[in-house]
Amino acid sequence: MPHAILIGDRLHQVQDLRPYFERHGHQVSACHTADDGLALYQQGGDLIVVDLPLPDGSAAIFLRRLFAIDHRAIAVVTGTDS
């Protein structure tokens, strides 16, 4: 079963995405920080959905860290209203 990791600064909004991925056959983990997201990915993630603002850094910094670990990783970045 594919493992989707959802990362965002507002955990309740990230949790709102959980049913969509579960309906499409994904195991889902949600977290609040880039550090936690990277740790989950290293334990066996297949897909990452990351919000732009994160409490421990921006999504751009997170993506650089992610691609240093695995350049094949796929990241989906959400938009903001600003």
Backbone bond lengths (Angstrom), bond angles and torsions (degrees), N, CA, C in turn:
res aa  C-N    CA-C-N  psi(-1)  N-CA   C-N-CA  omega(-1)  CA-C   N-CA-C  phi
1 M - - - 1.445 - - 1.530 108.59 -
2 P 1.338 118.76 127.77 1.458 121.04 178.52 1.527 110.83 -62.85
3 H 1.323 115.06 148.43 1.459 121.16 -177.56 1.529 109.39 -113.30
4 A 1.333 116.71 115.23 1.463 122.57 177.17 1.522 108.88 -98.30
5 I 1.324 115.76 133.42 1.460 122.18 177.83 1.520 107.73 -113.13
6 L 1.321 116.17 122.05 1.453 122.44 -178.24 1.520 108.26 -108.30
7 I 1.338 116.53 124.24 1.457 121.39 -175.56 1.522 109.16 -126.82
8 G 1.333 116.69 128.17 1.456 119.94 177.03 1.505 112.67 -163.69
9 D 1.317 114.99 160.01 1.461 119.28 -178.02 1.523 112.48 -76.42
10 R 1.309 117.82 -18.46 1.468 122.30 176.13 1.533 107.56 -114.33
11 L 1.300 114.99 95.03 1.462 120.28 -171.90 1.525 111.70 -59.21
12 H 1.316 118.88 -33.41 1.464 119.60 179.61 1.527 111.19 -64.26
13 Q 1.331 118.01 -34.91 1.463 119.88 177.42 1.522 110.91 -71.62
14 V 1.311 116.17 -37.87 1.464 120.28 177.02 1.528 109.33 -63.00
15 Q 1.325 116.26 -41.63 1.471 120.32 179.94 1.528 111.30 -64.09
16 D 1.324 117.56 -27.94 1.468 120.68 177.88 1.532 111.96 -62.48
17 L 1.327 117.29 -24.97 1.464 121.20 178.98 1.528 113.17 -80.86
18 R 1.321 116.83 -18.84 1.467 122.28 -175.35 1.534 113.03 -51.30
19 P 1.347 119.80 -50.09 1.472 119.34 -177.33 1.530 113.73 -58.86
20 Y 1.329 117.42 -35.52 1.463 120.25 179.46 1.526 110.62 -60.28
21 F 1.312 117.04 -49.46 1.460 120.73 -177.91 1.526 111.66 -69.92
22 E 1.326 117.06 -35.85 1.466 119.60 177.86 1.531 110.87 -65.40
23 R 1.327 116.22 -40.49 1.476 119.31 177.38 1.519 112.02 -61.39
24 H 1.317 116.79 -27.74 1.460 121.35 -179.22 1.528 112.24 -97.55
25 G 1.333 116.10 19.52 1.451 120.77 169.93 1.516 116.87 85.55
26 H 1.329 118.14 18.74 1.462 121.05 179.63 1.526 111.58 -98.63
27 Q 1.302 115.72 142.25 1.455 121.04 162.09 1.529 104.26 -76.17
28 V 1.330 118.82 140.28 1.460 120.71 -174.36 1.522 110.65 -125.61
29 S 1.336 115.40 133.03 1.457 122.94 169.89 1.520 106.97 -122.54
30 A 1.321 116.41 139.71 1.456 120.78 178.38 1.517 108.96 -124.63
31 C 1.327 115.33 143.61 1.461 119.65 178.44 1.521 109.75 -149.31
32 H 1.325 114.30 173.62 1.456 122.43 -170.40 1.529 113.04 -106.01
33 T 1.320 117.93 -20.31 1.465 119.60 -172.80 1.525 112.11 -128.43
34 A 1.319 115.32 159.24 1.460 121.69 176.24 1.529 110.67 -62.67
35 D 1.318 116.90 -41.88 1.470 119.94 179.94 1.526 111.19 -58.96
36 D 1.338 116.32 -45.12 1.466 119.49 178.91 1.528 110.91 -65.97
37 G 1.328 116.76 -38.51 1.461 120.44 178.45 1.516 112.55 -62.51
38 L 1.328 116.85 -42.82 1.468 120.05 177.69 1.518 111.30 -64.73
39 A 1.313 116.97 -39.94 1.467 120.48 178.64 1.526 110.32 -62.94
40 L 1.318 117.18 -43.53 1.473 120.23 177.76 1.521 111.10 -63.57
41 Y 1.336 116.60 -42.28 1.456 120.12 -179.75 1.532 110.94 -61.05
42 Q 1.309 116.45 -41.93 1.463 120.49 -179.14 1.520 111.82 -67.70
43 Q 1.324 117.66 -19.60 1.456 121.41 176.19 1.531 111.71 -84.56
44 G 1.319 117.27 -6.07 1.456 119.52 176.44 1.506 114.98 129.91
45 G 1.315 117.90 53.44 1.454 121.06 177.00 1.519 111.77 -93.21
46 D 1.327 116.07 152.48 1.463 122.16 177.94 1.523 112.44 -116.16
47 L 1.315 117.06 -29.51 1.460 122.54 -175.31 1.520 107.90 -143.55
48 I 1.317 116.51 136.69 1.458 121.17 177.30 1.518 108.78 -122.35
49 V 1.326 115.36 130.91 1.461 122.26 170.69 1.519 105.21 -114.64
50 V 1.331 115.92 119.23 1.466 120.32 -174.78 1.524 110.11 -126.85
51 D 1.320 115.52 134.67 1.462 121.63 175.93 1.528 108.37 -80.04
52 L 1.311 117.20 156.69 1.468 119.96 -177.52 1.525 113.28 -66.05
53 P 1.331 119.58 -53.90 1.463 117.55 178.05 1.529 110.58 -84.76
54 L 1.308 115.57 133.18 1.466 121.75 176.11 1.524 108.34 -129.08
55 P 1.319 118.09 147.67 1.461 120.04 -177.88 1.531 113.64 -61.31
56 D 1.324 116.93 -27.32 1.465 119.52 -177.76 1.525 112.80 -111.61
57 G 1.334 117.08 25.90 1.461 120.33 176.54 1.518 111.92 141.10
58 S 1.297 116.39 174.78 1.461 121.05 -179.77 1.526 110.39 -85.40
59 A 1.327 115.01 163.54 1.464 120.07 176.75 1.531 110.60 -63.71
60 A 1.337 118.00 -33.10 1.465 120.36 179.73 1.528 110.90 -62.35
61 I 1.324 116.69 -43.43 1.470 120.33 177.03 1.523 109.98 -65.13
62 F 1.320 116.44 -42.68 1.461 120.58 177.96 1.528 110.89 -58.15
63 L 1.341 116.93 -45.22 1.464 120.19 -177.88 1.527 111.52 -64.35
64 R 1.325 117.01 -38.35 1.473 119.21 176.27 1.532 110.28 -61.42
65 R 1.322 116.63 -42.43 1.467 120.30 178.53 1.528 110.51 -64.99
66 L 1.328 116.36 -40.96 1.460 120.72 -179.77 1.528 110.88 -63.80
67 F 1.317 117.12 -47.05 1.459 120.55 -177.37 1.521 112.35 -69.48
68 A 1.323 117.85 -21.67 1.468 120.74 174.06 1.527 110.51 -70.14
69 I 1.323 116.12 -27.52 1.468 121.55 179.11 1.526 110.26 -85.09
70 D 1.333 116.10 -45.00 1.461 121.09 -174.33 1.521 108.51 -150.63
71 H 1.302 116.65 104.32 1.463 120.10 -177.94 1.518 113.17 -72.00
72 R 1.325 117.60 -9.05 1.463 120.86 179.11 1.522 112.12 -91.22
73 A 1.307 117.83 -6.37 1.463 121.16 -177.24 1.524 110.61 -61.75
74 I 1.293 115.97 144.74 1.458 121.72 178.19 1.516 107.08 -107.10
75 A 1.315 116.30 130.74 1.457 121.17 178.88 1.514 109.17 -124.57
76 V 1.287 116.66 135.55 1.456 122.98 174.97 1.515 105.83 -112.20
77 V 1.328 116.82 123.05 1.456 121.04 -177.08 1.510 109.13 -108.24
78 T 1.317 116.86 127.61 1.457 120.57 179.26 1.502 110.57 -80.43
79 G 1.325 116.98 161.72 1.454 122.79 177.11 1.513 111.59 -91.19
80 T 1.309 115.48 169.71 1.465 121.62 174.25 1.501 108.13 -124.37
81 D 1.336 115.86 167.90 1.452 119.50 -179.01 1.516 113.21 -88.89
82 S 1.337 117.70 3.32 1.467 119.81 179.91 1.513 111.95 -106.40
